[in-house]
Amino acid sequence: MKRGCESAPFFVMRRRILSLALMWLTAAAAAFAETDSVLVASPDRQLEFRLFIITPQDSRLVRLAYQVSFHGKLLMDTSLLGIALRDQEPILGETVGLSTVKTDSVDETYTVLAGKRRTIRNRYNSLVAQYLQNGSLGRRVTIEARAYDDGVAFRYYIARTSTVEDLQIEEELTDFHFAQEGDAYASVLPGYEADKGEYSRTKLGGIKRTSLIALPFLVEQPGVGWVAITEAQLDNYPGMYVFHPEGTTMRTTLAPLVNDASMAMHGMTPAETPWRVLMVASDARKLLDTDLVQKLNPPSAIADTSWIKPVKEYVPIRYSADLEEHLQEEFARSVKAGAAGVRIDLMNRTDQQMIGLYRRAAKAAAEHHLMIQFENAPAADGIERTWPNVVPREDTRFTQLLERL
């Protein structure tokens, strides 16, 4: 079995997915009463992300949810949001009330050193909605959403409160409830790992409940458009995967910790998740032109980029459990030996520890004026905007899929 599977054997993966599938099993089919609806639309007004609080017919607990529309047609129907914290109930995202709302618009351009385009326009409208969880001693959750002309993205922000300082996330419970049945293109994995195989086509409702799906995950919504689910700005948080609990719903599941498969993330608040991204287009091939994932990352953290240029040969640095503690020494040795670039194999792992190494290695390499290449890394998350010394990774299998459609 590959290294990426060792921390989460198949039976553990299967058990986690089945338990997640049962958590909100009837919610998508229930009738909803909605309150506190807030909306953000793309600059061209063709995409809309609506956030609201719903009361499922079969539950007394209100829940946070969203919908996405494209060209006036429902693309993503009522989809539940939430995060399960260890030893804390209810789920973060239940029994909430809207506290504050802030909107903004951004229209800027920035340049990159490599890629399809050197100048990129970053234009979007944003919404930041903060919710207070009733009866939880002040627990709060904030949803930040951005609407672009070619997609929408959202993420959770967890504030520090007296009850949530030591943050222990068991699972993220984000739903993607497609408005209708459609063809789905999925790469099924044997475990929580970065390596993925070829895409196969199936009906969305025909995906096995126990199948773990890699990102990006592509779905056609007939008469409406195409949606690719992925993530951006992956930092100090485990990689995201999706599975099929029921109907036309896909749900998130996170790579577990190496030393505790019952938990996905352990850190301190305040904390934010990576962006949950829906790349949207009327034609699948148009998704080849999007820079959305890169745009969702912060601007370059490197002031002087004059030293950044292609490297002919990258010196491999062998992964070990204590590599993160010795990054500076490893990179200093490489520079002394005359290297201009280094290569690190992330071992097909996407757990929080390895993602921590991923981001910190990019920063440490920049401090030594080293280009860095990652092998067997998570789905492309746009890291090269913040750290342009990182060699951009192309998802060849996903690109080939789009070119065939």
RAJO-V495846 format. One record per run of one state. SS is the DSSP state (2 for helix, 1 for strand, 0 for the rest). FROM is the first residue (numbers start at 0). TO is the last residue. If there is no record, write none. Layout:
ss=SS from=FROM to=TO
ss=SS from=FROM to=TO
This chain:
ss=0 from=0 to=1
ss=2 from=2 to=5
ss=0 from=6 to=8
ss=2 from=9 to=22
ss=0 from=23 to=25
ss=2 from=26 to=28
ss=0 from=29 to=30
ss=1 from=31 to=40
ss=0 from=41 to=45
ss=1 from=46 to=55
ss=0 from=56 to=60
ss=1 from=61 to=69
ss=0 from=70 to=71
ss=1 from=72 to=79
ss=0 from=80 to=81
ss=1 from=82 to=84
ss=0 from=85 to=90
ss=1 from=91 to=91
ss=0 from=92 to=92
ss=1 from=93 to=93
ss=0 from=94 to=94
ss=1 from=95 to=110
ss=0 from=111 to=117
ss=1 from=118 to=132
ss=0 from=133 to=138
ss=1 from=139 to=147
ss=0 from=148 to=149
ss=1 from=150 to=157
ss=0 from=158 to=159
ss=1 from=160 to=160
ss=0 from=161 to=162
ss=1 from=163 to=163
ss=0 from=164 to=164
ss=1 from=165 to=171
ss=0 from=172 to=173
ss=1 from=174 to=177
ss=0 from=178 to=181
ss=1 from=182 to=185
ss=0 from=186 to=186
ss=1 from=187 to=188
ss=0 from=189 to=198
ss=1 from=199 to=202
ss=2 from=203 to=205
ss=0 from=206 to=210
ss=1 from=211 to=212
ss=0 from=213 to=215
ss=1 from=216 to=220
ss=0 from=221 to=223
ss=1 from=224 to=231
ss=0 from=232 to=238
ss=1 from=239 to=245
ss=0 from=246 to=247
ss=1 from=248 to=253
ss=0 from=254 to=263
ss=1 from=264 to=267
ss=0 from=268 to=269
ss=1 from=270 to=271
ss=0 from=272 to=273
ss=1 from=274 to=280
ss=0 from=281 to=282
ss=2 from=283 to=288
ss=0 from=289 to=290
ss=2 from=291 to=294
ss=0 from=295 to=313
ss=1 from=314 to=316
ss=0 from=317 to=321
ss=2 from=322 to=335
ss=0 from=336 to=339
ss=1 from=340 to=344
ss=0 from=345 to=350
ss=2 from=351 to=366
ss=0 from=367 to=369
ss=1 from=370 to=374
ss=0 from=375 to=381
ss=2 from=382 to=385
ss=0 from=386 to=388
ss=1 from=389 to=389
ss=0 from=390 to=394
ss=2 from=395 to=403
ss=0 from=404 to=404
